[in-house]
Amino acid sequence: MAQAVLDAPAAAEAANGRTSLTVIDCDVHPYPNTIHDLTPFMSDRWVQYIKQSGFAAPPGTQYPKGYENAARRDAWPPNGLKPGADPDFVREQLLDEWDMQFGILTPLYAAGHVHNDDFSIALARAVNEWQRHVWLDSDERWRSSITVTPQIPEAAAEEIRRCGKDGRFVQVILTVRGNAPYGKRHYYPLFEAAADMDLPVGVHFGGWGNHPITATGWPSYYLEDHTGMTQAFEAQVLSLVSEGIFERLPNLRIALIEGGFSWMPPLMWRFDKNYKGLKEEVPWLRKLPSEYILEHFRMTTQPMDEPPNPQHLLQIFDMIGRDDFLMFATDYPHWDFDAPDRALPSVVRGELRQKIMADNATAFYDFERA
């Protein structure tokens, strides 16, 4: 990152080790330490199934993360649990350390990667009950995301409606890489349930489905997979807009989480240009694609896209065209964690800084549902 000259407020924040602004973290990852953290929330049938089969966790990524559990080294609790597995330790290291107003839990326990559909549904429900009883009950500042089985949209819809009755669940969570683009009709029941419950759908970095991250095949390195994840985010934006989901569900909101944001302006430009020549193919669209994007999508800051010249970051914000489009996230406990006092360069000041750190999330999520 290029070193910018700190203004007085930013310098004070850096000296204090915390930010004086209100902070809402839109991406905190809780992890079961083992499958046995989830079994108290499963029926005897599935507890026995796990015991007999030796099931430990859903299939993981094809690319080793470079750091064990993809975690920052100080995120390992002293009690020997995995990073993100101890609510008390996370509360102290994150909520208390940075005096956060809210933290949104985004579990990445990929129940949808389990091909036994019945077991997949049971796993998703167990993750949500584990969040409810172990995390949400532990501190009133936590809010959470509903884990679902996108490959079984009807079951996902049922789980959204079940969990959505608890106001502490403030969104549905999907990984950006799935078996098909999310705009396809197959997924309508899932998005209809989210819209009915007035819950945003968070689309998060990761997943793998049955397809490589690139259009030309499987890359070799985690570096390529990690950097190239924007391709999957772009594909989902193109699909959701082109398929007309926002005409069908005008109150649907989508958060793009941990995908960066600097790629959005050129995507909107290209999308609008091509739409003008090909709009007969999608007659249900009543507006330019960029209008749907700016109305229905929001993005998180982590990983912060940092041009060598910090002033260029402000130009990217101008190109996006809305000062309520970005929401702050740390990605705790991962190795590329963004600390609240260092994530935004000092050129991002005043009202814009406060909007990104908290106010935009307050406008997008209903934290008072609880």
C-alpha positions in Angstrom: 0.0 0.0 0.0 1.3 3.5 -0.8 1.9 5.5 2.3 -0.3 8.6 2.4 0.2 11.5 4.8 -2.2 11.0 7.6 -4.6 13.8 8.5 -5.1 14.7 12.2 -8.1 12.4 12.9 -6.5 9.4 11.1 -3.2 10.0 12.9 -5.1 10.0 16.3 -6.9 6.8 15.4 -3.6 5.1 14.4 -2.0 6.2 17.7 -4.9 5.0 19.8 -5.0 1.6 18.0 -8.7 2.0 17.3 -11.1 4.2 15.3 -13.2 6.9 16.9 -15.9 6.3 14.4 -18.9 4.0 14.8 -17.9 0.6 13.3 -20.1 -2.1 11.9 -18.3 -5.2 10.6 -20.2 -6.8 7.8 -18.0 -10.0 7.5 -17.0 -12.0 10.6 -16.5 -15.8 10.1 -17.5 -18.2 12.8 -16.3 -21.8 12.5 -17.3 -25.0 14.3 -14.2 -26.4 15.9 -15.3 -29.9 14.9 -18.5 -31.5 13.6 -19.3 -32.2 17.3 -20.1 -28.6 17.8 -23.1 -29.1 15.4 -24.4 -32.5 16.6 -26.3 -31.1 19.6 -28.5 -29.4 17.0 -29.1 -32.5 14.9 -31.5 -35.5 15.2 -30.3 -38.9 16.4 -30.4 -40.2 12.9 -27.8 -37.7 11.7 -25.7 -38.0 14.8 -25.5 -41.7 14.2 -24.8 -41.2 10.5 -21.8 -38.9 11.4 -20.5 -41.4 13.9 -20.8 -44.4 11.5 -19.4 -42.6 8.4 -16.6 -40.6 10.1 -17.9 -37.5 8.4 -15.8 -34.5 9.6 -16.7 -31.5 7.4 -18.0 -30.6 3.9 -15.5 -30.8 1.1 -13.1 -27.8 1.2 -11.3 -25.8 -1.4 -9.0 -27.2 -4.1 -6.3 -24.7 -3.2 -4.4 -24.6 0.1 -4.7 -21.2 1.6 -1.1 -20.4 2.4 -2.0 -20.1 6.1 -3.6 -22.8 8.2 -7.4 -22.2 8.3 -6.7 -19.1 6.2 -6.3 -17.4 9.6 -4.1 -14.5 10.9 -1.7 -16.0 13.4 -3.0 -14.2 16.5 -6.5 -15.4 15.9 -5.8 -18.8 17.4 -7.5 -18.9 20.9 -5.2 -19.9 23.8 -7.6 -22.7 24.7 -6.5 -24.6 21.5 -9.7 -24.1 19.5 -9.6 -23.1 15.9 -9.7 -19.5 14.8 -13.4 -18.3 14.8 -14.5 -21.2 17.0 -14.5 -19.4 20.5 -17.2 -16.7 20.8 -15.6 -15.2 23.9 -12.2 -14.9 22.3 -13.7 -13.4 19.1 -15.7 -10.9 21.1 -12.6 -9.7 23.0 -10.4 -9.6 19.9 -12.9 -8.0 17.6 -16.1 -6.5 19.1 -14.5 -5.2 22.3 -11.1 -4.3 20.8 -12.7 -2.1 18.2 -15.8 -1.1 20.2 -18.0 -2.3 17.4 -21.7 -1.5 17.3 -22.5 -4.7 15.4 -20.7 -7.7 13.8 -22.4 -9.8 11.1 -21.5 -13.4 11.2 -21.0 -15.0 7.8 -20.5 -18.8 8.2 -18.7 -20.5 5.4 -19.7 -24.0 6.4 -20.6 -25.3 2.9 -23.5 -27.6 3.6 -24.4 -27.2 -0.1 -21.3 -29.1 -1.1 -22.6 -32.3 0.5 -24.3 -34.4 -2.2 -26.6 -36.2 0.2 -29.5 -33.7 0.0 -31.2 -34.8 3.3 -27.9 -34.6 5.2 -27.1 -31.2 3.5 -30.4 -29.8 4.8 -29.7 -31.1 8.3 -26.2 -29.6 8.3 -27.5 -26.2 7.2 -30.1 -26.2 9.9 -27.6 -27.2 12.5 -25.2 -24.4 11.5 -28.1 -21.9 12.0 -29.1 -23.3 15.4 -25.4 -23.4 16.5 -25.2 -19.7 15.5 -28.4 -18.9 17.4 -27.5 -20.6 20.6 -23.7 -20.4 20.7 -23.1 -17.0 19.1 -26.2 -14.8 19.0 -27.1 -15.6 22.6 -23.5 -14.8 23.7 -23.5 -11.1 22.9 -26.3 -8.7 21.7 -24.0 -7.1 19.2 -23.9 -10.2 17.0 -26.1 -10.5 14.0 -26.0 -13.4 11.6 -26.5 -14.9 8.2 -28.7 -17.8 7.3 -26.9 -20.8 5.9 -28.9 -22.6 3.2 -28.7 -25.3 0.6 -28.8 -23.4 -2.7 -28.8 -26.6 -4.7 -32.2 -27.4 -3.1 -33.9 -24.0 -3.4 -37.2 -25.2 -1.9 -35.4 -26.4 1.2 -33.4 -23.2 1.3 -36.6 -21.2 1.1 -38.1 -23.1 4.1 -35.0 -22.5 6.1 -35.0 -18.8 5.3 -38.6 -18.5 6.5 -37.9 -20.5 9.6 -34.8 -18.6 10.7 -36.0 -15.2 9.4 -38.5 -15.2 12.3 -35.5 -14.5 14.6 -34.7 -10.9 13.9 -31.0 -11.4 14.8 -30.6 -13.1 11.4 -30.2 -10.2 9.0 -29.3 -11.9 5.7 -29.1 -15.1 3.7 -25.5 -16.2 2.8 -24.4 -17.9 -0.4 -20.9 -18.4 -1.8 -20.2 -16.7 -5.1 -19.1 -19.9 -6.8 -22.0 -22.4 -7.2 -23.3 -24.9 -9.7 -25.0 -22.3 -11.9 -25.4 -18.5 -12.1 -27.9 -17.4 -9.4 -30.2 -15.5 -11.7 -31.5 -18.8 -13.2 -35.1 -19.8 -12.5 -34.0 -22.8 -10.6 -33.1 -20.5 -7.7 -36.3 -18.4 -7.7 -37.8 -20.1 -4.5 -34.6 -19.1 -2.5 -34.7 -15.4 -3.6 -38.5 -15.2 -3.3 -38.2 -16.4 0.4 -35.5 -13.8 1.1 -37.6 -11.0 -0.5 -40.7 -12.2 1.4 -38.8 -12.0 4.7 -37.2 -8.6 3.6 -33.7 -10.1 4.0 -30.8 -9.3 1.8 -28.8 -12.1 0.2 -25.1 -12.0 0.8 -22.9 -13.4 -1.9 -19.5 -14.2 -0.4 -16.1 -15.0 -1.8 -15.4 -18.7 -2.2 -17.2 -22.0 -2.9 -16.2 -24.1 -5.9 -19.2 -26.0 -7.4 -18.3 -28.1 -10.4 -16.5 -25.4 -12.4 -13.1 -23.9 -12.5 -12.7 -20.2 -11.5 -11.6 -19.3 -15.1 -13.2 -19.7 -18.5 -10.1 -21.5 -19.7 -9.7 -24.2 -17.0 -8.2 -24.8 -13.6 -5.3 -22.5 -12.5 -2.3 -23.8 -10.5 -2.1 -21.5 -7.5 -4.1 -20.1 -4.7 -2.8 -16.7 -5.8 -4.7 -17.1 -9.1 -7.8 -18.5 -7.4 -7.9 -15.7 -4.9 -7.2 -12.9 -7.3 -9.5 -14.3 -10.0 -12.5 -14.6 -7.7 -13.8 -11.3 -9.2 -14.7 -13.3 -12.3 -17.3 -15.2 -10.3 -18.7 -12.0 -8.8 -19.0 -10.5 -12.2 -20.8 -13.5 -13.6 -23.3 -13.5 -10.7 -24.1 -9.7 -11.2 -24.6 -10.3 -15.0 -26.9 -13.2 -14.3 -29.0 -11.7 -11.6 -29.6 -8.5 -13.7 -30.0 -10.2 -17.1 -32.5 -12.8 -15.9 -34.8 -10.1 -14.5 -34.8 -11.1 -10.9 -35.2 -7.5 -9.7 -38.3 -6.9 -11.9 -39.8 -10.0 -10.4 -38.7 -9.1 -6.8 -38.3 -5.3 -6.7 -37.4 -5.3 -3.0 -34.6 -7.9 -3.3 -31.2 -6.6 -2.1 -27.8 -8.3 -2.7 -24.5 -7.7 -0.8 -21.3 -8.7 -2.6 -19.0 -9.7 0.2 -15.2 -9.9 0.0 -15.0 -9.5 -3.7 -13.4 -6.1 -4.0 -15.2 -3.3 -5.7 -12.9 -1.5 -8.2 -14.1 -3.8 -11.0 -17.7 -2.6 -10.7 -17.6 0.7 -12.7 -16.1 -0.8 -15.9 -18.5 -3.8 -15.6 -21.4 -1.3 -15.5 -20.1 0.6 -18.5 -19.6 -2.5 -20.6 -22.9 -4.0 -19.5 -24.9 -0.8 -20.4 -23.2 -0.5 -23.7 -23.9 -4.1 -24.7 -27.5 -3.9 -23.4 -28.2 -1.0 -25.8 -27.3 -3.3 -28.7 -28.9 -6.5 -27.4 -31.8 -5.4 -25.3 -34.3 -7.3 -27.5 -32.9 -10.5 -25.9 -34.0 -9.4 -22.4 -37.3 -7.5 -23.0 -38.2 -7.7 -19.3 -35.5 -5.2 -18.3 -37.0 -1.7 -18.0 -33.8 0.1 -17.0 -30.2 0.1 -17.8 -28.2 -2.7 -16.1 -26.2 -0.1 -14.1 -29.5 1.2 -12.6 -30.4 -2.2 -11.3 -26.9 -2.6 -9.9 -26.8 0.7 -8.1 -30.3 0.2 -6.7 -30.1 -3.4 -5.6 -26.5 -4.2 -4.9 -24.0 -3.1 -2.2 -20.4 -4.2 -1.8 -18.0 -4.6 1.2 -14.6 -3.0 1.5 -12.6 -6.1 2.2 -10.3 -6.7 0.4 -9.7 -3.0 0.0 -8.7 -2.2 -3.6 -5.7 0.2 -3.1 -4.3 2.0 -6.1 -0.7 3.2 -5.7 -2.0 6.8 -5.6 -4.6 7.0 -2.8 -6.4 9.8 -4.6 -7.3 7.4 -7.3 -9.4 5.5 -4.7 -11.7 8.6 -4.5 -12.0 8.5 -8.3 -13.2 4.9 -8.1 -15.8 6.0 -5.5 -16.9 8.7 -7.9 -17.1 6.3 -10.8 -19.4 4.0 -8.7 -21.7 7.0 -8.3 -23.2 6.4 -4.9 -21.7 7.2 -1.5 -23.9 4.5 0.2 -22.6 1.7 -2.0 -19.7 0.4 0.2 -19.9 -1.2 3.6 -17.0 -1.9 6.0 -15.8 -5.4 6.6 -12.7 -7.0 8.4 -12.9 -10.6 7.2 -12.0 -11.8 10.7 -10.2 -14.1 11.4 -8.6 -14.5 8.0 -5.0 -13.7 7.1 -6.0 -10.6 5.0 -7.9 -9.1 7.9 -8.6 -5.3 7.5 -8.3 -3.4 10.8 -10.8 -0.6 11.2 -8.2 2.0 11.8 -6.1 1.1 8.7 -8.5 -0.3 6.1 -9.5 3.1 4.7 -6.7 5.4 3.5 -6.7 8.8 5.1 -8.0 10.5 1.9 -11.4 9.0 2.8 -12.6 11.5 5.3 -15.5 13.0 7.1 -19.0 11.9 6.3 -17.9 9.5 3.6 -15.7 7.7 6.0 -18.5 7.4 8.6 -20.9 6.2 5.9 -18.5 3.4 4.8 -17.6 2.4 8.4 -21.2 2.0 9.7 -24.0 4.2 8.2 -24.3 2.4 4.9 -24.7 -1.0 6.7 -27.3 0.5 9.0 -29.3 1.7 5.9 -28.9 -1.7 4.1 -29.5 -4.2 7.0 -32.3 -4.1 9.5 -30.4 -4.4 12.7 -33.5 -3.5 14.7 -35.4 -6.6 13.6 -34.2 -8.2 16.8 
